Amino acid sequence: MEGVKRGTGYVSLTFAVVLMCAVVVVIVPGVSATRWMVGGNKGWSPGVNYTIWAQDKDFYNGDWLFFVYDRNQMNVLEVNKTDYESCNSDHPLHNWTTGAGRDVVPLNVTRNYYIVSGKGFCYSGMKIAVSVENLPPPPTSSPLNEKSSSPSLTSRGKIVLPMVFAIGAVWDTFLRFW
């Protein structure tokens, strides 16, 4: 760090704060949304039973449905329940088709989503209904029983070891500038 006088607390303090923020971001596990590729490796195509595909999945607020399909033939339309059941795509609530054949539907409201492909493909099974829920609360910690009086080394090491390295890095930074 040329141009910085030894002993200036401003630069070292700023660096330490930035470093600690980075450590917190790395250590604290984040909750991430899931991008569901509709139909798995078969994509958005005729002959796939999307009811079976979706039945063992949990869709949460913040997830996305990712549709991969032949852009020249198919589309992605959100409809109401009645139009979903009758494969009517004449009055979609939302047309998610961008023309690239790679479309994303954000599941950002807790409700039921009904999506079909128009142009007659709905009758070939190209329709999916998903129920979006809020994320469940994180599990609460249970009190330790008498048989296991301390947490396992593997669970303890996931937090303690990175913290030791982070503290060491901050300590080294302060010693270098002081």
C-alpha positions as CSV (number, residue, x, y, z in Angstrom):
1,M,0.0,0.0,0.0
2,E,2.2,2.8,-1.2
3,G,1.4,6.3,-0.3
4,V,-0.2,5.4,3.1
5,K,1.6,6.5,6.1
6,R,2.2,3.9,8.8
7,G,0.0,4.6,11.8
8,T,-2.9,6.1,10.0
9,G,-5.9,4.5,11.6
10,Y,-8.4,5.5,8.9
11,V,-7.1,3.2,6.2
12,S,-6.6,0.2,8.4
13,L,-9.9,0.7,10.1
14,T,-11.7,0.9,6.8
15,F,-9.9,-2.2,5.6
16,A,-10.8,-4.1,8.8
17,V,-14.5,-3.2,8.5
18,V,-14.6,-4.2,4.8
19,L,-12.8,-7.5,5.7
20,M,-15.2,-8.2,8.6
21,C,-18.2,-7.6,6.3
22,A,-16.8,-10.0,3.8
23,V,-16.2,-12.6,6.5
24,V,-19.8,-12.3,7.7
25,V,-21.2,-12.6,4.2
26,V,-19.2,-15.8,3.7
27,I,-19.9,-17.4,7.1
28,V,-23.6,-16.6,7.5
29,P,-25.5,-19.0,5.3
30,G,-28.0,-17.3,3.0
31,V,-31.4,-18.4,1.9
32,S,-31.4,-18.6,-1.8
33,A,-34.2,-19.0,-4.2
34,T,-34.5,-22.0,-6.5
35,R,-34.6,-21.9,-10.2
36,W,-36.8,-24.8,-11.3
37,M,-36.2,-26.0,-14.9
38,V,-39.7,-27.0,-15.8
39,G,-39.7,-30.6,-17.0
40,G,-36.2,-31.2,-16.0
41,N,-34.0,-32.4,-18.9
42,K,-37.1,-32.7,-21.1
43,G,-37.9,-29.0,-20.8
44,W,-41.2,-27.5,-21.9
45,S,-42.3,-29.9,-24.5
46,P,-45.3,-32.1,-25.5
47,G,-45.7,-35.5,-23.9
48,V,-44.3,-34.6,-20.4
49,N,-46.7,-34.9,-17.5
50,Y,-46.0,-31.7,-15.6
51,T,-48.4,-32.6,-12.8
52,I,-46.1,-35.6,-12.0
53,W,-43.0,-33.5,-12.4
54,A,-44.2,-30.8,-9.9
55,Q,-45.9,-33.1,-7.3
56,D,-42.8,-33.8,-5.2
57,K,-41.4,-30.2,-5.3
58,D,-42.0,-27.4,-2.9
59,F,-42.3,-24.0,-4.6
60,Y,-41.6,-21.0,-2.4
61,N,-42.0,-17.2,-2.7
62,G,-38.9,-16.0,-4.5
63,D,-38.3,-19.1,-6.7
64,W,-38.4,-19.1,-10.5
65,L,-39.8,-21.4,-13.1
66,F,-37.4,-21.7,-16.0
67,F,-38.9,-22.8,-19.3
68,V,-36.8,-24.1,-22.2
69,Y,-38.6,-24.8,-25.4
70,D,-38.7,-24.4,-29.2
71,R,-39.3,-20.7,-29.6
72,N,-40.7,-21.1,-33.0
73,Q,-43.6,-23.2,-32.0
74,M,-44.5,-22.8,-28.3
75,N,-45.0,-20.1,-25.7
76,V,-45.5,-19.6,-21.9
77,L,-48.8,-18.1,-20.9
78,E,-50.2,-17.6,-17.4
79,V,-54.0,-18.1,-17.2
80,N,-56.7,-18.5,-14.5
81,K,-57.7,-21.8,-13.1
82,T,-60.8,-22.2,-15.4
83,D,-58.7,-21.5,-18.6
84,Y,-56.0,-23.9,-17.3
85,E,-58.5,-26.7,-16.9
86,S,-60.0,-26.1,-20.3
87,C,-56.7,-25.3,-22.1
88,N,-58.0,-21.9,-23.2
89,S,-55.1,-19.5,-23.9
90,D,-57.2,-16.8,-25.6
91,H,-57.1,-14.4,-22.7
92,P,-53.8,-14.9,-20.7
93,L,-53.2,-13.1,-17.5
94,H,-49.6,-12.7,-18.5
95,N,-47.5,-13.7,-21.5
96,W,-44.1,-14.7,-20.3
97,T,-42.8,-15.5,-23.8
98,T,-39.8,-13.4,-24.7
99,G,-39.1,-15.0,-28.0
100,A,-35.8,-16.6,-27.0
101,G,-37.2,-20.0,-25.9
102,R,-35.7,-19.5,-22.5
103,D,-38.3,-17.8,-20.3
104,V,-38.5,-17.2,-16.6
105,V,-41.6,-16.9,-14.5
106,P,-40.8,-15.3,-11.1
107,L,-42.9,-16.9,-8.3
108,N,-42.9,-13.7,-6.2
109,V,-46.5,-13.9,-4.8
110,T,-47.8,-16.6,-2.5
111,R,-50.6,-18.1,-4.6
112,N,-51.5,-20.7,-7.3
113,Y,-49.9,-20.2,-10.7
114,Y,-51.5,-21.7,-13.8
115,I,-49.3,-21.8,-16.9
116,V,-50.1,-23.3,-20.3
117,S,-48.6,-23.3,-23.8
118,G,-51.0,-22.0,-26.4
119,K,-51.1,-22.9,-30.1
120,G,-52.8,-26.2,-29.2
121,F,-49.9,-27.6,-27.2
122,C,-51.8,-27.4,-23.9
123,Y,-53.9,-30.3,-25.2
124,S,-50.6,-32.3,-25.5
125,G,-50.1,-31.8,-21.7
126,M,-48.1,-28.6,-21.8
127,K,-49.6,-27.1,-18.8
128,I,-48.4,-26.8,-15.2
129,A,-50.1,-25.6,-12.0
130,V,-47.9,-24.8,-8.9
131,S,-48.9,-23.6,-5.5
132,V,-46.4,-21.1,-4.1
133,E,-45.9,-20.8,-0.3
134,N,-43.8,-18.7,2.0
135,L,-40.6,-20.2,3.2
136,P,-41.1,-22.2,6.5
137,P,-39.4,-20.7,9.5
138,P,-36.0,-22.0,10.3
139,P,-35.9,-24.9,12.7
140,T,-35.6,-24.0,16.3
141,S,-32.7,-25.4,18.3
142,S,-33.5,-28.2,20.7
143,P,-32.0,-28.3,24.1
144,L,-29.1,-30.7,24.5
145,N,-29.9,-33.9,26.2
146,E,-27.7,-35.5,28.8
147,K,-26.2,-38.1,26.5
148,S,-24.6,-35.5,24.2
149,S,-23.5,-32.6,26.3
150,S,-21.5,-30.8,23.6
151,P,-22.2,-30.1,19.9
152,S,-20.4,-32.3,17.4
153,L,-17.0,-31.2,16.1
154,T,-18.3,-31.1,12.6
155,S,-21.1,-28.6,13.4
156,R,-18.9,-26.6,15.6
157,G,-16.1,-26.5,13.1
158,K,-18.3,-25.0,10.4
159,I,-18.5,-21.7,12.3
160,V,-15.5,-21.7,14.7
161,L,-12.8,-22.5,12.2
162,P,-13.7,-19.7,9.7
163,M,-14.1,-17.3,12.6
164,V,-10.6,-18.2,13.8
165,F,-9.2,-17.5,10.4
166,A,-11.2,-14.2,10.1
167,I,-9.9,-13.0,13.5
168,G,-6.4,-13.9,12.5
169,A,-6.6,-12.0,9.3
170,V,-8.0,-8.9,11.0
171,W,-5.3,-9.2,13.7
172,D,-2.6,-9.5,11.1
173,T,-4.0,-6.4,9.3
174,F,-3.9,-4.3,12.4
175,L,-0.4,-5.4,13.3
176,R,0.8,-4.6,9.7
177,F,-0.5,-1.0,9.9
178,W,0.3,-0.2,13.5
